[in-house]
């Protein structure tokens, strides 16, 4: 479901769809998005692994002191 939502919507980040490995009809997908503010940056990454029935979601926030 996550993979279908990422593939159907227009994204502002980098989205790459991989070919199917042959075990599953769906190939893997990776999304990386960056959001910046005046003193911070948020990095979000989502990777799907259909063969392993797994999704990895990572979010990191980097901020500078005042």
DANOR-V166222 format. One record per residue. OMEGA is omega in whole degrees, -180 to 180 (NA if undefined). NEAR is the number of other C-alpha atoms within 10 Angstrom. D_CENTER is the distance of its C-alpha to the mean C-alpha in whole Angstrom. Layout:
omega = (OMEGA,OMEGA)
near = (NEAR,NEAR)
d_center = (D_CENTER,D_CENTER)
//
This chain:
omega = (179,-179,178,179,179,-178,-175,-176,174,-178,177,179,179,-178,179,176,179,177,179,178,-178,178,-180,180,-177,175,179,-180,177,178,175,179,-180,177,-178,174,-176,-179,-180,178,178,179,179,178,177,179,178,178,-175,-180,-178,-177,-175,174,176,178,-179,176,180,178,178,180,178,179,179,NA)
near = (6,11,20,10,9,15,15,8,8,9,12,11,14,11,17,13,15,11,11,13,12,9,9,11,10,17,17,19,21,19,20,18,15,15,12,12,8,7,10,12,14,14,15,15,17,18,20,20,15,18,15,8,7,10,15,10,12,10,12,10,12,10,12,8,5,4)
d_center = (13,10,9,12,11,8,10,13,13,13,10,11,8,8,7,9,10,13,16,17,19,22,22,20,20,16,14,11,7,5,3,5,7,11,13,17,20,24,23,20,16,13,10,7,4,3,5,8,12,14,17,17,16,13,9,8,7,8,10,13,15,18,21,25,28,30)
//
